Amino acid sequence: MRIYRLILLSALLVFSLSLPIDSVQQKTITTNSTEPGGR
């Protein structure tokens, strides 16, 4: 039961950390596409 709780906590941590990273990636993608000559 303790191992299960540890996995659940780590999954929540990864999920909360991956959310802001996704929004940052989207921002960089939009800024790169609007830049002149940006790939």
DSSP file (Angstrom, degrees, kcal/mol; ACC not computed):
  #  RESIDUE AA STRUCTURE BP1 BP2  ACC     N-H-->O    O-->H-N    N-H-->O    O-->H-N    TCO  KAPPA ALPHA  PHI   PSI    X-CA   Y-CA   Z-CA
    1    1 A M     >        0   0    0      0, 0.0     4,-1.8     0, 0.0     5,-0.1   0.000 360.0 360.0 360.0 -35.2    0.0    0.0    0.0
    2    2 A R  H  >  +     0   0    0      2,-0.2     4,-2.0     1,-0.2     5,-0.1   0.900 360.0  50.4 -68.9 -39.4    2.9    2.3    0.7
    3    3 A I  H  > S+     0   0    0      1,-0.2     4,-2.3     2,-0.2    -1,-0.2   0.898 108.5  53.4 -64.1 -39.8    4.5    1.7   -2.7
    4    4 A Y  H  > S+     0   0    0      1,-0.2     4,-2.1     2,-0.2    -1,-0.2   0.895 108.7  49.1 -61.8 -40.7    1.2    2.4   -4.4
    5    5 A R  H  X S+     0   0    0     -4,-1.8     4,-2.4     2,-0.2    -1,-0.2   0.880 109.4  52.7 -66.8 -37.5    0.9    5.8   -2.6
    6    6 A L  H  X S+     0   0    0     -4,-2.0     4,-2.4     2,-0.2    -2,-0.2   0.910 109.7  48.0 -64.4 -42.8    4.5    6.6   -3.6
    7    7 A I  H  X S+     0   0    0     -4,-2.3     4,-2.3     2,-0.2    -1,-0.2   0.900 111.5  50.7 -64.0 -40.9    3.7    5.9   -7.3
    8    8 A L  H  X S+     0   0    0     -4,-2.1     4,-2.1     2,-0.2    -2,-0.2   0.914 111.2  48.0 -64.5 -42.6    0.6    8.0   -7.1
    9    9 A L  H  X S+     0   0    0     -4,-2.4     4,-2.3     2,-0.2    -2,-0.2   0.914 112.3  48.5 -64.4 -43.2    2.5   10.9   -5.5
   10   10 A S  H  X S+     0   0    0     -4,-2.4     4,-2.6     1,-0.2    -1,-0.2   0.882 110.3  52.2 -65.9 -37.5    5.2   10.8   -8.1
   11   11 A A  H  X S+     0   0    0     -4,-2.3     4,-2.3     2,-0.2    -1,-0.2   0.905 110.3  48.1 -64.5 -41.1    2.6   10.6  -10.9
   12   12 A L  H  X S+     0   0    0     -4,-2.1     4,-2.6     2,-0.2    -2,-0.2   0.897 111.5  50.8 -64.7 -40.2    0.9   13.7   -9.5
   13   13 A L  H  X S+     0   0    0     -4,-2.3     4,-1.9     2,-0.2    -2,-0.2   0.926 111.5  46.7 -64.0 -45.6    4.3   15.5   -9.3
   14   14 A V  H  X S+     0   0    0     -4,-2.6     4,-2.3     1,-0.2    -1,-0.2   0.902 112.9  50.5 -63.1 -41.2    5.2   14.7  -12.9
   15   15 A F  H  X S+     0   0    0     -4,-2.3     4,-1.3     1,-0.2    -2,-0.2   0.924 111.6  46.4 -63.8 -45.3    1.7   15.8  -14.1
   16   16 A S  H  < S+     0   0    0     -4,-2.6    -1,-0.2     1,-0.2    -2,-0.2   0.817 115.7  47.2 -68.0 -30.0    1.9   19.1  -12.2
   17   17 A L  H  X S+     0   0    0     -4,-1.9     4,-1.0    -5,-0.2    -1,-0.2   0.831 109.3  52.8 -79.5 -32.3    5.5   19.7  -13.6
   18   18 A S  H  X S+     0   0    0     -4,-2.3     4,-2.0    -5,-0.2    -2,-0.2   0.753  97.6  67.7 -76.2 -23.8    4.6   18.8  -17.2
   19   19 A L  H  X S+     0   0    0     -4,-1.3     4,-1.7     2,-0.2    -1,-0.2   0.967 103.5  40.3 -63.3 -54.9    1.7   21.2  -17.3
   20   20 A P  H  > S+     0   0    0      0, 0.0     4,-2.1     0, 0.0    -1,-0.2   0.850 113.0  56.7 -63.5 -32.2    3.8   24.5  -17.2
   21   21 A I  H  X S+     0   0    0     -4,-1.0     4,-2.4     1,-0.2    -2,-0.2   0.902 105.5  51.4 -64.5 -40.3    6.4   22.9  -19.5
   22   22 A D  H  X S+     0   0    0     -4,-2.0     4,-2.2     1,-0.2    -1,-0.2   0.916 110.3  48.0 -62.3 -43.8    3.7   22.3  -22.1
   23   23 A S  H  X S+     0   0    0     -4,-1.7     4,-2.0     1,-0.2    -1,-0.2   0.873 111.5  50.8 -66.8 -36.3    2.5   25.9  -22.0
   24   24 A V  H  X S+     0   0    0     -4,-2.1     4,-2.4     2,-0.2    -1,-0.2   0.909 109.6  50.2 -66.8 -41.7    6.1   27.2  -22.2
   25   25 A Q  H  X S+     0   0    0     -4,-2.4     4,-2.2     1,-0.2    -2,-0.2   0.907 110.0  50.6 -62.4 -41.3    6.7   25.0  -25.3
   26   26 A Q  H  X S+     0   0    0     -4,-2.2     4,-2.2     2,-0.2    -1,-0.2   0.900 110.0  50.7 -63.3 -39.9    3.5   26.3  -26.9
   27   27 A K  H  X S+     0   0    0     -4,-2.0     4,-2.5     1,-0.2     5,-0.2   0.932 111.0  47.4 -63.0 -46.4    4.6   29.9  -26.2
   28   28 A T  H  X S+     0   0    0     -4,-2.4     4,-2.2     1,-0.2    -1,-0.2   0.875 111.2  52.0 -64.4 -36.6    8.1   29.3  -27.8
   29   29 A I  H  X S+     0   0    0     -4,-2.2     4,-1.9     2,-0.2    -1,-0.2   0.916 111.6  46.1 -65.9 -43.0    6.5   27.6  -30.8
   30   30 A T  H  X S+     0   0    0     -4,-2.2     4,-1.5     2,-0.2    -2,-0.2   0.897 114.0  48.0 -68.9 -39.6    4.1   30.6  -31.4
   31   31 A T  H  X S+     0   0    0     -4,-2.5     4,-1.1     1,-0.2    -1,-0.2   0.883 111.8  50.3 -69.0 -36.8    6.9   33.2  -31.0
   32   32 A N  H  < S+     0   0    0     -4,-2.2    -1,-0.2    -5,-0.2    -2,-0.2   0.884 110.1  49.8 -67.1 -38.1    9.2   31.3  -33.3
   33   33 A S  H  < S+     0   0    0     -4,-1.9    -1,-0.2     1,-0.2    -2,-0.2   0.821 110.9  49.4 -72.1 -29.8    6.5   31.0  -36.0
   34   34 A T  H  < S+     0   0    0     -4,-1.5    -1,-0.2    -5,-0.1    -2,-0.2   0.706  90.8  98.5 -82.5 -18.7    5.7   34.8  -35.8
   35   35 A E  S >< S-     0   0    0     -4,-1.1     3,-1.7    -3,-0.2     2,-0.4  -0.417  87.5-106.4 -67.6 141.3    9.4   35.7  -36.1
   36   36 A P  T 3  S+     0   0    0      0, 0.0     3,-0.1     0, 0.0    -1,-0.1  -0.553 105.1   5.3 -69.7 124.9   10.6   36.7  -39.6
   37   37 A G  T 3  S+     0   0    0     -2,-0.4     2,-0.3     1,-0.3    -4,-0.1   0.602  96.3 148.5  77.7  10.7   12.7   33.9  -41.1
   38   38 A G    <         0   0    0     -3,-1.7    -1,-0.3    -6,-0.2    -6,-0.0  -0.599 360.0 360.0 -81.9 139.0   11.9   31.7  -38.1
   39   39 A R              0   0    0     -2,-0.3    -6,-0.1    -3,-0.1    -1,-0.1   0.452 360.0 360.0 -93.7 360.0   11.7   28.0  -38.7
